[in-house]
Amino acid sequence: MSPEEDSTAGESWQEDTKLYQPFEVEQILLPDNAACLSVKAFLRMCDLNFQIEMRTNAESMSPSGSLPFLRCGKFIIADVEPIINFVQAKGKSLSNHLDNSEKADMKAYISLVNIVLHNAELYVSWCDSSTLQEVTKPRFISSLPWPVNHFLCWQTKHEVKKRLKSADWNSKSLEDVYDMVDNCCYALSERLGTQKYFFGDRPTELDAIVFGHLFAILTTPLPDNRLCTIVREYQNLVDLCQRIDVDYFQKNADEDIDIENIELES
């Protein structure tokens, strides 16, 4: 254990821990929404107390520029994986009951989700012109003053495209992206099967992360709802999202959404 991890583990979880994110309806983008939902699901599955702090400038407050970010005592941690690692360093893990082979499988599926679903969310949000103009740009610039809002939007678009290029996604078409999402969902659906969660009757980090991405896709209206349509083709994945929503989010009425009653735009 590194000195930093040892220091982290030495401090107890703070009851006044805060999770910072943008305002959900007005400002949050699809990739950020997925990340925020993943972290909230994980923390609730770990039965850890925290408060949600919504800020218009949450992204600029984050030490890494990534969302969400967590303030626990003297520590500030941003993004999904670092937050999960931080919590695990304090002795809270959802996968301690798995054997080494199962843990390796879990990490492989998490990697698949991070590579495919996260990049697909970035691609659709920033590279599809209709989504960019009708959803991403209005939400992005709404909380920032003119003209810096337009400059930062252009800068973020440039950074996202640079990231996608480094991942060899820049040459993909929208249909290619949809095909990859479909293949990813097929693999997740096959792994889940008829189980309650991916590794039996208890949720793991994989369940929290998959929930974040799929629930965000299912509940975020877009000009082209192909992403949502693809996810809906896998009923056991939709059932998983509903199960986690009921088990871990139902007490928060403002976040409880009935997936089945969401009407898709044509």
Backbone as CSV, one residue per row, in Angstrom:
resi,resn,N_x,N_y,N_z,CA_x,CA_y,CA_z,C_x,C_y,C_z
1,MET,0.838,-1.195,0.000,0.000,0.000,0.000,0.875,1.248,0.000
2,SER,0.592,2.174,-0.890,1.376,3.392,-0.985,1.090,4.285,0.210
3,PRO,1.976,5.267,0.511,1.721,6.194,1.609,0.401,6.926,1.449
4,GLU,0.048,7.293,0.182,-1.210,8.010,-0.056,-2.398,7.119,0.264
5,GLU,-2.344,5.835,-0.191,-3.431,4.917,0.086,-3.536,4.643,1.570
6,ASP,-2.353,4.540,2.259,-2.356,4.291,3.689,-3.006,5.445,4.427
7,SER,-2.727,6.674,3.976,-3.345,7.859,4.575,-4.843,7.862,4.351
8,THR,-5.252,7.488,3.149,-6.674,7.429,2.830,-7.386,6.413,3.708
9,ALA,-6.785,5.238,3.839,-7.411,4.170,4.614,-7.474,4.509,6.088
10,GLY,-6.569,5.379,6.545,-6.507,5.706,7.965,-7.608,6.622,8.437
11,GLU,-8.296,7.252,7.534,-9.366,8.164,7.916,-10.716,7.525,7.642
12,SER,-11.631,7.667,8.598,-12.947,7.066,8.450,-13.780,7.845,7.437
13,TRP,-14.824,7.181,6.930,-15.744,7.837,6.008,-16.462,8.964,6.735
14,GLN,-16.493,10.130,6.138,-17.112,11.302,6.761,-18.605,11.335,6.457
15,GLU,-19.425,11.519,7.502,-20.870,11.543,7.313,-21.331,12.737,6.482
16,ASP,-20.527,13.798,6.444,-20.901,14.981,5.662,-20.237,14.989,4.284
17,THR,-19.844,13.814,3.795,-19.250,13.697,2.458,-20.216,14.241,1.411
18,LYS,-19.678,14.983,0.466,-20.507,15.595,-0.582,-20.067,15.106,-1.963
19,LEU,-21.060,14.856,-2.804,-20.824,14.489,-4.195,-21.306,15.635,-5.066
20,TYR,-20.394,16.224,-5.829,-20.698,17.408,-6.634,-20.972,17.013,-8.076
21,GLN,-22.043,17.604,-8.633,-22.413,17.350,-10.017,-23.201,18.543,-10.542
22,PRO,-23.413,18.638,-11.867,-24.244,19.721,-12.415,-25.711,19.477,-12.082
23,PHE,-26.534,20.503,-12.278,-27.971,20.332,-12.157,-28.418,19.344,-13.223
24,GLU,-29.202,18.357,-12.821,-29.453,17.206,-13.680,-30.232,17.536,-14.949
25,VAL,-31.376,18.166,-14.821,-32.247,18.358,-15.979,-31.716,19.432,-16.906
26,GLU,-31.295,20.552,-16.321,-30.966,21.709,-17.137,-29.588,21.632,-17.790
27,GLN,-28.625,21.006,-17.122,-27.247,21.166,-17.563,-26.490,19.884,-17.853
28,ILE,-26.854,18.775,-17.240,-25.982,17.610,-17.302,-26.002,16.962,-18.682
29,LEU,-24.834,16.613,-19.181,-24.680,15.945,-20.471,-24.699,14.437,-20.272
30,LEU,-24.980,13.710,-21.345,-25.121,12.264,-21.270,-23.912,11.579,-20.633
31,PRO,-22.664,11.850,-21.062,-21.521,11.156,-20.439,-21.373,11.490,-18.958
32,ASP,-21.618,12.754,-18.586,-21.517,13.148,-17.181,-22.630,12.524,-16.356
33,ASN,-23.824,12.449,-16.936,-24.948,11.835,-16.240,-24.645,10.370,-15.939
34,ALA,-24.071,9.666,-16.911,-23.710,8.263,-16.708,-22.709,8.116,-15.572
35,ALA,-21.705,8.983,-15.544,-20.691,8.912,-14.492,-21.284,9.211,-13.122
36,CYS,-22.131,10.234,-13.048,-22.750,10.604,-11.765,-23.648,9.492,-11.250
37,LEU,-24.436,8.886,-12.135,-25.309,7.795,-11.727,-24.514,6.580,-11.271
38,SER,-23.403,6.290,-11.945,-22.560,5.159,-11.556,-22.023,5.339,-10.146
39,VAL,-21.535,6.527,-9.843,-20.971,6.786,-8.523,-22.054,6.756,-7.449
40,LYS,-23.196,7.366,-7.724,-24.276,7.352,-6.727,-24.749,5.932,-6.457
41,ALA,-24.881,5.119,-7.505,-25.288,3.727,-7.308,-24.247,2.980,-6.487
42,PHE,-22.981,3.177,-6.796,-21.909,2.494,-6.064,-21.913,2.878,-4.586
43,LEU,-21.999,4.159,-4.293,-21.979,4.610,-2.895,-23.183,4.083,-2.125
44,ARG,-24.338,4.044,-2.776,-25.538,3.532,-2.112,-25.463,2.025,-1.925
45,MET,-24.884,1.322,-2.885,-24.692,-0.120,-2.714,-23.733,-0.410,-1.562
46,CYS,-22.780,0.501,-1.336,-21.843,0.371,-0.210,-22.446,0.848,1.109
47,ASP,-23.680,1.378,1.051,-24.385,1.886,2.230,-23.600,3.004,2.912
48,LEU,-23.065,3.909,2.099,-22.312,5.053,2.604,-23.164,6.313,2.518
49,ASN,-23.145,7.107,3.568,-23.894,8.351,3.583,-23.154,9.429,2.804
50,PHE,-23.894,10.192,2.010,-23.310,11.326,1.292,-24.443,12.268,0.889
51,GLN,-24.069,13.497,0.626,-25.025,14.497,0.169,-24.693,14.878,-1.266
52,ILE,-25.718,15.097,-2.058,-25.520,15.530,-3.436,-25.548,17.047,-3.490
53,GLU,-24.495,17.622,-4.016,-24.394,19.074,-4.178,-24.419,19.390,-5.668
54,MET,-25.471,20.068,-6.113,-25.562,20.442,-7.524,-25.072,21.879,-7.700
55,ARG,-24.121,22.058,-8.577,-23.530,23.368,-8.823,-23.472,23.637,-10.324
56,THR,-23.737,24.869,-10.699,-23.674,25.221,-12.119,-22.248,25.129,-12.652
57,ASN,-21.270,25.321,-11.775,-19.874,25.299,-12.194,-19.142,24.074,-11.661
58,ALA,-19.869,22.954,-11.524,-19.277,21.748,-10.935,-18.026,21.302,-11.687
59,GLU,-18.076,21.364,-13.022,-16.932,20.904,-13.815,-15.686,21.736,-13.544
60,SER,-15.856,23.053,-13.431,-14.703,23.918,-13.169,-14.216,23.792,-11.734
61,MET,-15.063,23.316,-10.829,-14.661,23.092,-9.446,-13.861,21.800,-9.293
62,SER,-14.058,20.854,-10.209,-13.399,19.558,-10.108,-11.888,19.694,-10.287
63,PRO,-11.106,19.032,-9.459,-9.642,19.147,-9.585,-9.100,18.608,-10.901
64,SER,-9.834,17.707,-11.541,-9.377,17.135,-12.809,-10.227,17.584,-13.991
65,GLY,-11.308,18.320,-13.710,-12.242,18.700,-14.758,-13.246,17.618,-15.065
66,SER,-13.148,16.467,-14.385,-14.061,15.347,-14.599,-15.171,15.359,-13.558
67,LEU,-16.304,14.791,-13.934,-17.456,14.722,-13.051,-17.890,13.269,-12.872
68,PRO,-18.476,13.003,-11.670,-18.634,13.902,-10.528,-17.340,13.948,-9.732
69,PHE,-17.305,14.778,-8.668,-16.183,14.702,-7.754,-16.699,14.673,-6.326
70,LEU,-15.891,14.043,-5.479,-16.283,13.747,-4.107,-15.393,14.518,-3.138
71,ARG,-16.015,15.113,-2.123,-15.245,15.724,-1.043,-15.519,14.939,0.234
72,CYS,-14.504,14.246,0.720,-14.625,13.442,1.938,-13.501,13.838,2.877
73,GLY,-13.849,14.588,3.911,-12.820,15.090,4.809,-11.861,15.998,4.064
74,LYS,-10.575,15.689,4.129,-9.562,16.515,3.455,-9.304,16.065,2.020
75,PHE,-9.999,15.012,1.585,-9.759,14.457,0.254,-10.792,14.950,-0.753
76,ILE,-10.332,15.246,-1.974,-11.199,15.577,-3.098,-10.818,14.647,-4.245
77,ILE,-11.778,13.840,-4.697,-11.509,12.818,-5.709,-12.516,12.967,-6.831
78,ALA,-12.041,12.933,-8.070,-12.917,13.124,-9.220,-12.943,11.886,-10.108
79,ASP,-14.097,11.653,-10.718,-14.344,10.611,-11.722,-14.602,9.260,-11.062
80,VAL,-15.200,8.368,-11.863,-15.759,7.119,-11.330,-14.692,6.212,-10.734
81,GLU,-13.705,5.827,-11.526,-12.721,4.849,-11.056,-11.926,5.330,-9.850
82,PRO,-11.419,6.583,-9.839,-10.712,7.052,-8.648,-11.594,7.074,-7.396
83,ILE,-12.880,7.403,-7.548,-13.778,7.403,-6.386,-13.969,5.978,-5.877
84,ILE,-14.165,5.021,-6.790,-14.303,3.622,-6.372,-13.034,3.150,-5.666
85,ASN,-11.875,3.493,-6.204,-10.610,3.099,-5.577,-10.460,3.737,-4.203
86,PHE,-10.877,4.985,-4.063,-10.808,5.689,-2.785,-11.660,4.978,-1.735
87,VAL,-12.875,4.611,-2.123,-13.775,3.918,-1.195,-13.216,2.542,-0.840
88,GLN,-12.667,1.848,-1.824,-12.100,0.523,-1.550,-10.902,0.605,-0.618
89,ALA,-10.136,1.693,-0.711,-8.994,1.878,0.179,-9.431,2.047,1.632
90,LYS,-10.677,2.417,1.823,-11.235,2.538,3.169,-11.883,1.230,3.636
91,GLY,-11.736,0.179,2.854,-12.238,-1.123,3.256,-13.634,-1.449,2.782
92,LYS,-14.222,-0.585,1.929,-15.563,-0.830,1.402,-15.453,-1.327,-0.039
93,SER,-15.849,-2.562,-0.263,-15.801,-3.128,-1.607,-17.048,-3.957,-1.849
94,LEU,-17.521,-3.966,-3.083,-18.685,-4.761,-3.444,-18.301,-6.112,-4.028
95,SER,-16.992,-6.349,-4.181,-16.556,-7.557,-4.884,-15.615,-8.432,-4.057
96,ASN,-15.565,-8.233,-2.761,-14.694,-9.053,-1.919,-15.097,-10.526,-1.925
97,HIS,-16.371,-10.788,-2.199,-16.855,-12.169,-2.168,-16.531,-12.932,-3.450
98,LEU,-15.995,-12.246,-4.453,-15.667,-12.910,-5.715,-14.299,-13.585,-5.632
99,ASP,-14.133,-14.692,-6.363,-12.804,-15.293,-6.432,-11.979,-14.551,-7.480
100,ASN,-10.713,-14.932,-7.611,-9.803,-14.202,-8.498,-10.262,-14.233,-9.948
101,SER,-10.796,-15.370,-10.382,-11.279,-15.482,-11.761,-12.465,-14.563,-11.998
102,GLU,-13.382,-14.520,-11.049,-14.547,-13.654,-11.178,-14.148,-12.180,-11.148
103,LYS,-13.171,-11.843,-10.311,-12.699,-10.458,-10.269,-12.060,-10.058,-11.599
104,ALA,-11.344,-10.986,-12.211,-10.743,-10.706,-13.523,-11.834,-10.500,-14.566
105,ASP,-12.873,-11.340,-14.520,-14.002,-11.175,-15.447,-14.675,-9.826,-15.237
106,MET,-14.884,-9.459,-13.984,-15.541,-8.192,-13.680,-14.749,-7.015,-14.245
107,LYS,-13.446,-7.037,-14.064,-12.604,-5.956,-14.568,-12.638,-5.896,-16.090
108,ALA,-12.711,-7.061,-16.735,-12.764,-7.093,-18.200,-14.057,-6.467,-18.703
109,TYR,-15.171,-6.758,-18.042,-16.450,-6.176,-18.454,-16.505,-4.679,-18.147
110,ILE,-15.918,-4.267,-17.036,-15.855,-2.835,-16.732,-15.050,-2.117,-17.811
111,SER,-13.948,-2.719,-18.227,-13.131,-2.132,-19.296,-13.927,-2.026,-20.588
112,LEU,-14.690,-3.068,-20.909,-15.531,-3.046,-22.110,-16.538,-1.901,-22.047
113,VAL,-17.184,-1.751,-20.902,-18.180,-0.689,-20.743,-17.527,0.683,-20.872
114,ASN,-16.380,0.854,-20.228,-15.698,2.146,-20.283,-15.244,2.491,-21.696
115,ILE,-14.773,1.496,-22.422,-14.289,1.746,-23.783,-15.442,2.012,-24.740
116,VAL,-16.469,1.168,-24.691,-17.538,1.257,-25.685,-18.609,2.274,-25.290
117,LEU,-19.235,2.091,-24.157,-20.370,2.950,-23.825,-19.936,4.391,-23.553
118,HIS,-18.849,4.576,-22.833,-18.410,5.945,-22.552,-18.010,6.671,-23.831
119,ASN,-17.234,6.007,-24.682,-16.839,6.642,-25.939,-18.046,6.883,-26.845
120,ALA,-19.009,5.957,-26.821,-20.222,6.150,-27.628,-21.005,7.365,-27.149
121,GLU,-21.084,7.541,-25.836,-21.782,8.710,-25.282,-21.077,10.005,-25.676
122,LEU,-19.753,9.991,-25.637,-18.989,11.166,-26.068,-19.206,11.426,-27.558
123,TYR,-19.150,10.364,-28.351,-19.297,10.500,-29.806,-20.663,11.081,-30.156
124,VAL,-21.716,10.494,-29.617,-23.062,10.959,-29.940,-23.262,12.391,-29.459
125,SER,-22.743,12.714,-28.276,-22.954,14.042,-27.704,-22.215,15.142,-28.456
126,TRP,-21.000,14.830,-28.932,-20.151,15.880,-29.473,-19.865,15.756,-30.976
127,CYS,-20.073,14.592,-31.569,-19.749,14.401,-32.983,-20.971,14.283,-33.876
128,ASP,-22.116,13.958,-33.312,-23.353,13.937,-34.092,-23.915,15.354,-34.103
129,SER,-24.010,15.952,-35.282,-24.347,17.379,-35.384,-25.709,17.704,-34.779
130,SER,-26.705,16.841,-34.976,-28.043,17.113,-34.437,-28.024,17.143,-32.915
131,THR,-27.394,16.151,-32.319,-27.315,16.095,-30.855,-26.486,17.246,-30.313
132,LEU,-25.406,17.561,-30.995,-24.553,18.670,-30.562,-25.324,19.981,-30.531
133,GLN,-26.055,20.281,-31.598,-26.743,21.559,-31.709,-28.025,21.634,-30.866
134,GLU,-28.728,20.509,-30.743,-30.026,20.535,-30.065,-29.949,20.216,-28.574
135,VAL,-28.913,19.480,-28.161,-28.847,19.047,-26.762,-27.543,19.487,-26.088
136,THR,-26.412,19.055,-26.628,-25.134,19.257,-25.947,-24.787,20.728,-25.796
137,LYS,-24.787,21.450,-26.908,-24.379,22.852,-26.856,-25.294,23.694,-25.976
138,PRO,-26.628,23.611,-26.120,-27.499,24.410,-25.238,-27.282,24.120,-23.763
139,ARG,-27.110,22.843,-23.418,-26.893,22.506,-22.014,-25.530,22.999,-21.525
140,PHE,-24.525,22.858,-22.381,-23.172,23.230,-21.980,-23.054,24.726,-21.722
141,ILE,-23.635,25.532,-22.612,-23.445,26.988,-22.507,-24.426,27.645,-21.548
142,SER,-25.434,26.913,-21.075,-26.510,27.541,-20.294,-26.043,28.147,-18.981
143,SER,-25.000,27.575,-18.381,-24.576,28.029,-17.056,-23.373,28.960,-17.088
144,LEU,-22.890,29.274,-18.296,-21.676,30.083,-18.413,-21.982,31.409,-19.082
145,PRO,-21.241,32.460,-18.726,-21.475,33.776,-19.336,-20.949,33.834,-20.769
146,TRP,-21.607,34.665,-21.582,-21.138,34.914,-22.945,-19.975,35.897,-22.885
147,PRO,-18.931,35.769,-23.700,-18.757,34.795,-24.796,-17.952,33.561,-24.397
148,VAL,-17.535,33.503,-23.090,-16.669,32.397,-22.678,-17.374,31.054,-22.843
149,ASN,-18.727,31.054,-22.761,-19.452,29.791,-22.893,-19.249,29.162,-24.271
150,HIS,-19.255,29.991,-25.305,-19.073,29.462,-26.657,-17.627,29.002,-26.892
151,PHE,-16.685,29.726,-26.312,-15.280,29.326,-26.445,-15.029,27.998,-25.743
152,LEU,-15.546,27.852,-24.514,-15.339,26.617,-23.763,-16.046,25.440,-24.425
153,CYS,-17.182,25.699,-25.042,-17.887,24.640,-25.764,-17.037,24.162,-26.944
154,TRP,-16.488,25.106,-27.695,-15.617,24.749,-28.818,-14.385,24.008,-28.320
155,GLN,-13.804,24.465,-27.206,-12.612,23.831,-26.649,-12.907,22.397,-26.200
156,THR,-14.034,22.209,-25.531,-14.404,20.873,-25.068,-14.651,19.936,-26.239
157,LYS,-15.332,20.440,-27.275,-15.560,19.636,-28.472,-14.233,19.205,-29.089
158,HIS,-13.283,20.121,-29.155,-11.963,19.808,-29.703,-11.262,18.749,-28.850
159,GLU,-11.347,18.862,-27.524,-10.694,17.903,-26.628,-11.333,16.519,-26.737
160,VAL,-12.662,16.484,-26.857,-13.356,15.206,-26.990,-12.954,14.521,-28.294
161,LYS,-12.933,15.288,-29.391,-12.548,14.701,-30.676,-11.096,14.214,-30.653
162,LYS,-10.237,14.932,-29.941,-8.847,14.505,-29.798,-8.773,13.192,-29.024
163,ARG,-9.588,13.087,-27.979,-9.617,11.855,-27.177,-10.141,10.688,-28.006
164,LEU,-11.202,10.928,-28.772,-11.759,9.864,-29.600,-10.778,9.440,-30.690
165,LYS,-10.033,10.396,-31.211,-9.026,10.076,-32.222,-7.942,9.182,-31.637
166,SER,-7.511,9.474,-30.405,-6.472,8.659,-29.764,-6.970,7.243,-29.492
167,ALA,-8.302,7.099,-29.353,-8.896,5.773,-29.145,-9.303,5.128,-30.463
168,ASP,-8.951,5.758,-31.577,-9.259,5.269,-32.925,-10.761,5.237,-33.187
169,TRP,-11.459,6.232,-32.650,-12.887,6.356,-32.894,-13.206,7.475,-33.881
170,ASN,-12.228,8.248,-34.284,-12.496,9.412,-35.123,-12.983,9.039,-36.520
171,SER,-12.592,7.856,-36.993,-12.982,7.442,-38.345,-14.281,6.650,-38.373
172,LYS,-14.874,6.435,-37.215,-16.104,5.641,-37.154,-17.302,6.480,-37.582
173,SER,-18.262,5.817,-38.205,-19.525,6.472,-38.524,-20.487,6.274,-37.360
174,LEU,-21.600,6.992,-37.403,-22.606,6.836,-36.360,-23.135,5.400,-36.332
175,GLU,-23.280,4.796,-37.503,-23.736,3.398,-37.565,-22.724,2.450,-36.939
176,ASP,-21.434,2.740,-37.139,-20.392,1.934,-36.504,-20.527,1.991,-34.985
177,VAL,-20.779,3.195,-34.482,-20.915,3.384,-33.034,-22.120,2.611,-32.506
178,TYR,-23.232,2.696,-33.216,-24.427,1.963,-32.786,-24.175,0.451,-32.798
179,ASP,-23.450,-0.034,-33.788,-23.137,-1.463,-33.854,-22.275,-1.887,-32.658
180,MET,-21.315,-1.055,-32.289,-20.459,-1.377,-31.146,-21.249,-1.388,-29.849
181,VAL,-22.171,-0.450,-29.703,-23.016,-0.421,-28.512,-23.883,-1.675,-28.457
182,ASP,-24.421,-2.057,-29.593,-25.248,-3.265,-29.652,-24.433,-4.492,-29.247
183,ASN,-23.221,-4.607,-29.761,-22.359,-5.739,-29.415,-22.013,-5.741,-27.929
184,CYS,-21.778,-4.559,-27.379,-21.469,-4.440,-25.949,-22.669,-4.879,-25.111
185,CYS,-23.845,-4.414,-25.476,-25.059,-4.786,-24.746,-25.328,-6.289,-24.859
186,TYR,-25.044,-6.850,-26.020,-25.226,-8.298,-26.200,-24.314,-9.063,-25.236
187,ALA,-23.044,-8.633,-25.135,-22.099,-9.300,-24.234,-22.543,-9.168,-22.780
188,LEU,-23.009,-7.971,-22.397,-23.482,-7.759,-21.023,-24.728,-8.591,-20.746
189,SER,-25.630,-8.645,-21.717,-26.862,-9.405,-21.549,-26.567,-10.894,-21.394
190,GLU,-25.624,-11.410,-22.181,-25.246,-12.815,-22.074,-24.619,-13.107,-20.716
191,ARG,-23.810,-12.171,-20.212,-23.167,-12.374,-18.894,-24.191,-12.321,-17.768
192,LEU,-25.145,-11.436,-17.881,-26.162,-11.304,-16.837,-27.117,-12.489,-16.836
193,GLY,-27.571,-12.887,-18.015,-28.500,-14.007,-18.107,-29.751,-13.769,-17.284
194,THR,-30.115,-14.762,-16.488,-31.315,-14.660,-15.635,-30.964,-14.326,-14.198
195,GLN,-29.701,-13.974,-13.947,-29.287,-13.648,-12.583,-29.857,-12.286,-12.156
196,LYS,-29.893,-12.084,-10.854,-30.347,-10.802,-10.325,-29.328,-9.712,-10.640
197,TYR,-28.058,-10.029,-10.412,-26.952,-9.130,-10.738,-25.913,-9.921,-11.534
198,PHE,-24.876,-9.253,-11.993,-23.927,-9.899,-12.895,-23.195,-11.081,-12.267
199,PHE,-23.021,-11.055,-10.945,-22.325,-12.149,-10.276,-23.179,-12.745,-9.156
200,GLY,-24.462,-12.919,-9.453,-25.326,-13.591,-8.488,-26.336,-12.661,-7.839
201,ASP,-26.541,-12.848,-6.549,-27.585,-12.112,-5.828,-27.099,-10.821,-5.193
202,ARG,-25.803,-10.511,-5.328,-25.253,-9.295,-4.718,-24.638,-8.408,-5.794
203,PRO,-24.894,-7.100,-5.728,-24.326,-6.202,-6.746,-22.832,-6.013,-6.553
204,THR,-22.143,-5.770,-7.640,-20.718,-5.460,-7.613,-20.500,-4.103,-8.282
205,GLU,-19.241,-3.706,-8.349,-18.907,-2.461,-9.024,-19.393,-2.459,-10.472
206,LEU,-19.365,-3.628,-11.111,-19.837,-3.719,-12.494,-21.302,-3.341,-12.597
207,ASP,-22.130,-3.809,-11.674,-23.554,-3.477,-11.702,-23.761,-1.973,-11.576
208,ALA,-23.007,-1.322,-10.689,-23.146,0.119,-10.498,-22.759,0.879,-11.756
209,ILE,-21.662,0.471,-12.385,-21.172,1.175,-13.572,-22.096,0.955,-14.767
210,VAL,-22.526,-0.296,-14.964,-23.452,-0.577,-16.071,-24.756,0.177,-15.868
211,PHE,-25.268,0.185,-14.646,-26.490,0.938,-14.360,-26.335,2.400,-14.750
212,GLY,-25.231,3.022,-14.365,-25.034,4.436,-14.665,-25.135,4.730,-16.146
213,HIS,-24.446,3.928,-16.942,-24.455,4.158,-18.391,-25.815,3.861,-19.009
214,LEU,-26.375,2.697,-18.701,-27.627,2.301,-19.354,-28.801,3.144,-18.892
215,PHE,-28.849,3.480,-17.616,-29.954,4.299,-17.116,-29.893,5.699,-17.717
216,ALA,-28.668,6.240,-17.856,-28.511,7.553,-18.491,-28.980,7.500,-19.942
217,ILE,-28.623,6.446,-20.658,-29.052,6.294,-22.054,-30.568,6.163,-22.142
218,LEU,-31.154,5.384,-21.242,-32.595,5.143,-21.271,-33.414,6.375,-20.922
219,THR,-32.851,7.297,-20.166,-33.641,8.419,-19.647,-33.215,9.785,-20.182
220,THR,-32.287,9.810,-21.136,-31.838,11.084,-21.712,-32.424,11.238,-23.110
221,PRO,-33.399,12.132,-23.311,-33.973,12.331,-24.656,-32.931,12.914,-25.608
222,LEU,-32.823,12.324,-26.781,-31.907,12.785,-27.813,-32.658,12.887,-29.134
223,PRO,-32.177,13.693,-30.068,-32.839,13.790,-31.375,-32.976,12.434,-32.068
224,ASP,-31.934,11.614,-31.937,-31.966,10.261,-32.465,-31.842,9.314,-31.277
225,ASN,-32.904,8.572,-30.982,-32.916,7.720,-29.794,-32.463,6.289,-30.078
226,ARG,-31.584,6.122,-31.056,-31.117,4.777,-31.381,-30.401,4.124,-30.200
227,LEU,-29.633,4.892,-29.447,-28.950,4.310,-28.290,-29.958,3.693,-27.330
228,CYS,-30.998,4.441,-27.032,-32.043,3.960,-26.138,-32.730,2.733,-26.719
229,THR,-33.018,2.776,-27.998,-33.693,1.655,-28.661,-32.854,0.389,-28.580
230,ILE,-31.552,0.525,-28.761,-30.652,-0.630,-28.680,-30.702,-1.246,-27.285
231,VAL,-30.597,-0.418,-26.251,-30.611,-0.932,-24.878,-31.927,-1.641,-24.583
232,ARG,-33.026,-1.068,-25.071,-34.346,-1.645,-24.805,-34.526,-3.032,-25.432
233,GLU,-33.685,-3.368,-26.393,-33.782,-4.689,-27.019,-33.313,-5.793,-26.072
234,TYR,-32.643,-5.423,-24.990,-32.115,-6.399,-24.037,-32.881,-6.259,-22.720
235,GLN,-33.960,-7.019,-22.614,-34.893,-6.847,-21.510,-34.238,-7.108,-20.155
236,ASN,-33.313,-8.053,-20.095,-32.699,-8.310,-18.785,-31.833,-7.145,-18.330
237,LEU,-31.262,-6.383,-19.264,-30.503,-5.187,-18.889,-31.438,-4.074,-18.417
238,VAL,-32.579,-3.935,-19.088,-33.579,-2.963,-18.651,-34.095,-3.333,-17.262
239,ASP,-34.336,-4.624,-17.051,-34.796,-5.090,-15.737,-33.753,-4.807,-14.659
240,LEU,-32.487,-4.985,-15.001,-31.409,-4.686,-14.048,-31.455,-3.222,-13.641
241,CYS,-31.615,-2.328,-14.627,-31.689,-0.895,-14.337,-32.874,-0.579,-13.431
242,GLN,-34.021,-1.178,-13.725,-35.203,-0.945,-12.899,-34.994,-1.480,-11.494
243,ARG,-34.354,-2.637,-11.374,-34.114,-3.251,-10.073,-33.222,-2.351,-9.210
244,ILE,-32.153,-1.838,-9.801,-31.236,-0.970,-9.057,-31.908,0.354,-8.727
245,ASP,-32.704,0.866,-9.659,-33.442,2.103,-9.403,-34.356,1.935,-8.188
246,VAL,-35.083,0.833,-8.134,-36.004,0.577,-7.024,-35.244,0.326,-5.724
247,ASP,-34.192,-0.502,-5.783,-33.485,-0.904,-4.568,-32.627,0.202,-3.972
248,TYR,-32.097,1.095,-4.806,-31.118,2.063,-4.301,-31.463,3.524,-4.572
249,PHE,-32.500,3.800,-5.379,-32.834,5.182,-5.689,-34.274,5.542,-5.345
250,GLN,-35.089,4.577,-4.995,-36.513,4.834,-4.825,-36.799,5.826,-3.705
251,LYS,-35.945,5.867,-2.683,-36.163,6.790,-1.567,-35.993,8.241,-1.991
252,ASN,-35.323,8.451,-3.133,-35.107,9.803,-3.646,-36.077,10.025,-4.797
253,ALA,-37.241,10.553,-4.469,-38.329,10.639,-5.454,-37.945,11.430,-6.685
254,ASP,-37.041,12.421,-6.530,-36.675,13.246,-7.672,-35.806,12.483,-8.653
255,GLU,-35.234,11.334,-8.243,-34.380,10.570,-9.123,-35.041,9.274,-9.571
256,ASP,-36.219,8.974,-9.039,-36.888,7.725,-9.368,-37.658,7.883,-10.672
257,ILE,-37.255,7.175,-11.708,-37.850,7.310,-13.031,-38.351,5.955,-13.498
258,ASP,-39.572,5.923,-13.953,-40.144,4.689,-14.484,-39.712,4.539,-15.939
259,ILE,-38.756,3.647,-16.169,-38.195,3.477,-17.501,-39.263,3.051,-18.496
260,GLU,-40.159,2.187,-18.089,-41.136,1.637,-19.021,-42.091,2.699,-19.554
261,ASN,-42.289,3.784,-18.789,-43.251,4.793,-19.191,-42.627,5.971,-19.936
262,ILE,-41.333,5.881,-20.226,-40.683,6.933,-20.990,-41.025,6.759,-22.470
263,GLU,-41.573,7.795,-23.059,-41.939,7.733,-24.469,-40.745,8.140,-25.326
264,LEU,-40.446,7.317,-26.311,-39.330,7.628,-27.207,-39.778,8.538,-28.321
265,GLU,-38.893,9.488,-28.639,-39.169,10.347,-29.778,-38.860,9.581,-31.055
266,SER,-39.628,9.830,-32.085,-39.377,9.138,-33.358,-38.173,9.733,-34.042
